[in-house]
Amino acid sequence: MWIFLNDRFVQEQDAKISVFDHGFLYGDGVYETIRSYGKRIFMRDHHLARLHRSADAIGLTIPVPLSEWPGLLHEAMDRNRLGNDRTDAYLRITVSRGAGEIGLDPALCPTPTVVIMAKPLHPPADELYQRGVSLIVAQTRRNLPSALSPQIKATNFLNNILAKREAIAAQVFDALLLNWENHLTECTVSNVFFAAQGRLYTPSVECGLLDGITRGILGQMAEELQIPVHEGRFTRRELLQADECFLTNTSMEVMPVISVDQQPIGQGAPGRLTRQLHRHFIDNRSRFLEPLD
């Protein structure tokens, strides 16, 4: 496996960083996960723009010019024989504060660490889309936005990891986090939508969640299908009274949810709007891929 590290591609066994790297010591860094459909990267410029916004928000200067990222991402895919007719690519970009003396002062780290990994994309099994998945509402609460903005895709993921541990213990697909006001936010790596009486609902970003890129696309597609969309503050009870529910992120697209806390959502099966939106997404996703050469 070839990995881009700082200024060159190296083999996996040579991809080493210092134990003094502040990403390792303090989770001081940002990241993005991106996918391809064949050789074309999905929402490439949006992901790269968000990477830079996250870095700007923590005062981290990314040493790679924005114009060089597409070439590096495609070289990572090509070197690992990914992004082709056989295998879609999963791309992970990580930029940490870099190595420096122990301490919280960012000035201790003169040079950021940049990593690009390209691996085969392994989307959820087809049967999960057919039967739907189950969630729990986590006891772990979402970070307070005034303490740490959810719009920063930080490498410190402990809040989400604690919720994921709850989901694993409950033997369900994932956990849904509430905020400080008991309002729905998001799952550990995805945004959530639910439908009631032909209308679509999703928590507002003000509730303390990441404004996911696929979340935005699904909102746009709902409008194209003339499905009303409402963003706001919603409770667990409102979700449990919904007709259907689904999750979105870059790799899973649209995943139906059939139960929360062992209580069925609607008929306990993937709903009509969920299937309609996922089909519309599949039929139109080429609009969101980078241009062909």
Secondary structure, DSSP 8 states (H G I E B T S, - for coil): -EEEETTEEEEGGG----TTBHHHHH--EEEEEEEEETTEEBTHHHHHHHHHHHHHHTT---SS-GGGHHHHHHHHHHHTT-SSSS--EEEEEEEE--B-SSSS-GGG-SS-EEEEEEEE-----HHHHHH-EEEEEEEEE---TTTS-TTS-BS--HHHHHHHHHHHHHTSSEEEEE-TTS-EEEESSSEEEEEETTEEEEE-GGGT----HHHHHHHHHHHHTT--EEEE---HHHHHT-SEEEEEETTTEEEEEEEETTEESTTTS--HHHHHHHHHHHHHGGGGB----
